[in-house]
């Protein structure tokens, strides 16, 4: 059957079985941690399941690609004057148990001069902003503090990383409301004694990408598409990114009924939640051969495609909305998805093409990319409600990076429409790349340019822009 008819896969009124999505949740809930963090048992079960399903079709050559990364996790508890207080563990924090007074830090804790002498042997209370969490923690340590609490500078919880092992004090985060309450009490002269316990784990873990490439088609002209298979510590990650994982798996299964002109490579990434580690490793290996790199004509990314209070958002490949333009061909991929939503009668908008999901490493080596996204922790505006319906002032996904990101945390209408969009993209490029410009030499971008792109929309700068948000806030600052 010719591949152009793949668009009929998913075009009927039948809804895909959600049993596979339930399997992902079952993998998480089968173990005490109740998540699918990379290298954990729930994630390993996910990897094995995906590989088995793809191999069973006989249509794909399936590679399970191992790599080793440093895992950071654990738990923390915080009480202030005997009252349990909301907190989140920063990755790569050292262990520690501290009982000491809270001391408010001037400005943002980015300079040594921000830390008053009385912070020595006490706990620094610092606002998020400007510099990295690592710099704040390092400055606190240099000033003699025993620990640091960083409070958010926007509404919502804070998820942070120190970026790697360093000269830090035990460091946790808390939400804006809690931080402002503690700061106001200190400014009123109230003595606040905090008890902070951090039980951190640092260990090397072996984890796996699953790469499935069609046996048929032109292997010198490959369409790659992907989604990540891991979750955060808090929960099973069914929207983030079980929705993308199962969306592309559904299309991979449907594709087995068709003949293709160009090879298609389905990529199931590990360790995205720790900084795009799986896709970065994959590209690092691919980048060792200019010939292998040049075979990949385009990459499509699907991360969170069924947010409960969804918007239909397309990565801004042409840079018209956010002034961050992708490699040549990215604008055409954006236009393909715009045309699809238009044909379906669905309004859409742009979301920043800033490299904060697994398409980022592909941008860095000049491969045209694109994809869609249905929103994360940013509240939907009144304008967004007018466009897509749903609830104003409620996050696109209230359970983003929370325990509640489970099988009940899905908009199945958005999931099904976006699964059909994936099928449309695969059908288009598996048939022909004529709509994309001819590839030029693939050379790795400078690290500076990558950092410029990803710094342009950091966590506190991107909230609410164009009633959209990048998938990931900058968790390093």
N, C-alpha and C positions, 0 to 999 in steps of 0.2 A: 504494500500500500504506500503511495507517495507521501513524503513527509509533510507536504503542505496541508494534508488532511488532519495533521495532528491537532489543529485548532478545533476539530470536532471533539477531541478528547477533552472532557470537561465542559463542553458547550451544551450538554443536555441538562435537563432539570434534576438529574440525580445528584445528590450530595455525596461527597466522598465519605467513606467510612471513617469515623473518628476513633475506631478501635486501635489504630496504630498510635494515635496521639495518647490514648490511654496507656498503651504499652510503655511509653516514655515515662509517664507518671508512675507506673508500677515499678519500673526500674529504680526510680528514686526512692519510693516509699518502701521498697523491700529492705532497706538498710536504715540504721539509726539516724544517719545524717540527713536523710530525706531530700537529697539533692543529686545533681549530676555534675558535680565539680570535676574538672579534668583529673585523671589519674585515680579517681575514686571508683568504688564498685558500681555505682549507678551509671556512671559515664562509661565504664568499660563494657557493661551490658548493652548500652546503647550502641557503641561501636560494633560489637559482635553481631548485634541484631541487624544493623544496616548492611554490614558486609555479607551476612547470610542471605538476606533478601535479594541483594543485587547479584550475588553469585548464582542464586537459584534460577535467575532468568535465562542464563546462558548467553545473554546479549552483550555483556560487558566483560572487559578485563578489569578485575578488581585488585587494587593494591591497598594493603593496610600499612601505612607509613609511620614508623615509630620515631619519636624524638623525645628528648629529655629536657624538662624545664624545672626551675625552682618553684615549688609550691609554698605559699604562705597562707596560713589559716589559723584557726583557734577560736578562742572566746574571750570575752571581757565582761566585767561588771563594774558599775559605778554607782556610788551613793554619795549624796551631799547632805551633811548634817543629818545623816541617818535615813534619808529618803532616797529610794531607788530612782536612778536617773537614766533617761534614754542615752544610749551610746552605741557606737559601731566601731569595731576593730579596724584599724588601718593595716593593710598588708605590709609585711616586712618590719613591723614594729618589734622591738625586743620584749622579752618577758619582764614582769615586775609586779610587785605588790607595794603600793604606796598609800600611806595615810598621812595627809599633810593639808595645809591651808591652800586655798585657791588664791592666785594673784593675777589680776587683770593685766594684760600686756598692752602697752601703748601701740598705736597705729596697727600694723598688721603682722608684726613679728618678723619682718623680712630683714631687719638690720639689727646688729648686736645692740645698738643704742636704744632699741625699743624695749629692752628687758631691764626693769628696775632691779636694784640690788636685792630687794626683799624676795625676789623669786627664787633665790638660792635655797635649796632644801625644801622647796614647796612645789606646787603644781601650777603650771602656766595655763591661763585661759586666753586663747588666741582666736581672733576672727579669721575666717577664710578670706583669701584674696591676694592678688598680685603675684606672689612668689609660690613656689611649690611647698607642699606639706613637708617634704624632706628638709627644705631650708628652715622652715619654722621649727621643726623638731631638733635640727642640728644647732640652731641658735639657742634654743631652750637648754640643751645639754651644755653648751659652752658657758651659759650664764649660771650653771649650777642647779637648774631645776631638776626635780626628780621624775617629772612626767609632764605631758602636755595634753590638753583638751582643745580641739579645734572646733569651733561652732560655725555652722553654715552661714552664708551671707545672702541666701535666698530661701524661700519657703521649701520645706521638705527635708527629708533625712539626708545624710551625707555619707557617701561611700568613697573611701580614699585609699591611696597607696603611697608609700614612701619610695617606691620605685626600685628598691633593691636594698641589700644589707648595707648599713652605714652606722655612723656614730650618732645614734638617736637615743632619746628617752622613750619609755613606753608612751605610745600615742594613740588616742582614740578621737572620734568625732562625735558631735551631737548636733541636733537640729537648731535652726535659727531661734525659735521661741525659747527653748531651754537656755541657749547661750545668752540671749538678751535678758532673761530673767535673772540668771546668775550674775551677769555684769551689773545690772541695776542694783542688786542686793549689795554687791561689793562697793559700788559707788556711793551707796547710802551708809556705808560704814559697817555693814553686817559681816561678821567673821564666818566664813564658810570653810568647813573642814570636809575634804573629800576622801573617800576610800576607793581606790582604783586597783583592780586586779586584772592583769593581762596574762593569759595563758596562751602564748603564741606557738605555732608549729612552723618550722622551716625544714623542708626536705625536698630532695630531688625526686621527681616522679617521671616515669615513662608514660607517655600517652600517645594517641594515634589519630592521624587523619585517615579518612577512607576516601580513596580516589577511584572512581569507576568510569572508564572510558569505553565508548561503543567499539565493538570489534569492527563494525562497518564504517564507511565514510572516509573522507580524505583526512589522513592524520597529519598532513602538512597545513591543514586549515581547520583549526579546532575551536569550537565554542566551549568555554568553561563557564560553569555557574556553580554557586555555592551557598551554604548556610552553615552556621556553627552548631555543634552538637552538645556543648557543655552549658552548664548553668552557673549561677553564683551560689554561694554557700547557703543563702536563705531558703531556697526552695527548688522545686523541680524544673523550673524554667520552661513552661509549656508554651507561652507566647514567645518568650525570649530564650531560645529561639527554636522551640519545638515546632512552632508554626512554619518557619522557613524550612526546617529540616524535613518535615513531612510534606510540605508543599512541593519541594523539588523531588522528593522520593516518589510521590504520586506521579509526577511527570516522567521520571525515569522509568517507572513501571509501564506507563502508557506508551512511551516511546518504543517499547519492544515490539509493538504491532506494526511498525512503519519502517520503510527504507529511507535512508538518508544520503545526502551528498557529502556533507561535512561531518567529521567526527564530533561527538559531544562528550564532554568530560564533566561528570558530576563530582563536586568536591564537598566533602563533609568535614568541616574544620573542627579541630579541638582547641581548647585553651584560648578562645577568643576573649573570654571575660577577664583574662589576666593580661590582655594587651595584644590581641591579634597574633598570638604566638604560633598557632598552627599554620595560618596562611603565610605568615612571615617566614617560617621555616621552609615551607613548600617553595616559595619564591626564591629563597636563598639557594636552594638546591637547583631549581630550574635555571637560575641566573648564571650558573656555572657553564652553561652552554648557550651561546647566542642562537644557535640553530633551534634548540628546544624552545627557547623563549619566543622566537619569531613564529613558531607554529600556533601560538595562542592568539587568535585574531580578536577576541573580545571576552570580557568577563562580566557576568551578571550576578548581583548579590541580593539575597533575600533574608533580611534580618527583622523579625517582628512584623508579620504580615496580617495579624488578626487581633490588633489591640481592641479592647472592649468599647472604648469611646473614640473610635478610629477616625483618622483622616486618610485620604489617599494622597500620598506624598511620593514624588519622584526625585531621585538625585539630580542635582542641578548641573548636568554635564556640560551645558553650554555657558555656564557662568552668568547667565542673564539675571539671576536673582541674588546671588551671593558673591559674584565677582571672583569665583574660584573655578577655573575652566579645567576640564579633564583632558587627557590625551586625545588626539585627533580620532574621531569616531564616537566619542562619548556623547556629543551633542545629538548624533543620529540615534543612539540608543535611547536617550531621553525622549526624542521625538517619537520613537516607536511605541513607547509606553504611553505617551500623551495621546497618540492616535488610538491606542487600544481603549483607554478610559473614555475618550470621546465617543467611540463607536458603541460603547456600553452605556452611554448616557450618564457617566459618573464624573462629577467635578474633581479636579486634582489641583495640587499646588507643588511648589518646589521645596526641597529640603537640602540643606547645605551638603556639598560634595567635598567634605573636609577630611576624609580618610579615616573616620572613626569606627569603621567596621571592616570586615575582611576584604573589601575592595581596595583598601588603602595600599597594601603591598603591591597590588597590580598597577595602581597609579604610579607608584614609585619607579617602576621599570618601563613606563610608557605604554602599557596595554590599555586600550580603550575599555571603559567600564560603565556600568550603570546599575540601576536597581530601584526598588521601592521600599517603603517603610510606612507604618501606620501610626507612629507616635509612641512616646514613652512617658516620662514623668511630668512633662510640662502640661499645665492646664489648658484646656480648649477655651479659646476666646469666644466672645459673642459672635464675632464675624465667622469664626470656625464653625460654630453651631449653625449659623445661617447656611453655610456651605454644605456641611455633612450631616447635620442633625446631631443627636447625642446631647450631652449635658455641658452647659457652660460652666466654667470655673472648676471643672473636674478633669483630672489628668487623663490624657489619652489612654494610659494604662495605670490605674491606681495601684496595681500590684507589681509594678516594675521593680525587679530586684528584691521582691518580698516573697514570703512563704505562700502567699495567696496566688502566685503565678502558677495556677494548676489548670486542670481540664475545664473548670468552670470560668476561666479567665480568658475566654475566646469569643470574638465576634465571628460566628461561623459564616455569615454572609460575606464578610470581608475576606475571610480565609478562602472561600470557594472562588470568589471573583478573582482574587490574586493568584490562586493556583492556575486558573485559566489564563491569566496574564503570563505566567511563567511558561505555560504550554505554547502560547502565542510567540513568545520570544524564542523558544527553542525551535519551533516550527520554521520561523523566519530564517534564523541563522544556520540551522542544520540544512536548509535548502540552498541558501546563497548568502555570501557576504558582499554582494554587489552594492548594497546600500551604504556600506562603510568605505571610507577612503582606503587606498592601498597602504599597507603598513610601511613605515620607515624603519630605520635601524633602531633596535631596542637597546637603549643604554640607560643605566641606572641614574636616576636623578641624584643631585647632590643632597646630602643629609640636611643642608640648610633649607633647601626648597621644601623638603618634606615637613620640616619643623614649622616653616612659615605657614604652610597650608593647615597644619593641625592646630597651630596656636591661634589661627584667625578666629576660630569659633570655640573658645574654651568654655568650661562649664558655666561660668557666671555671665558670659557674654552672649550665649546663644539662646538662653531661655526666652521662649515666646516669639522669637523672630519669625515674621511671616506666618504667625500662628502655627509654626512648625518647630521642630527641634532636631538637632542631630541625635543619632541613636545614643551616643555616649557623651556624657559630660566629661571634661578633662579631670580624671580622678587623681591626678598628681598634684593638683593645686586648687 
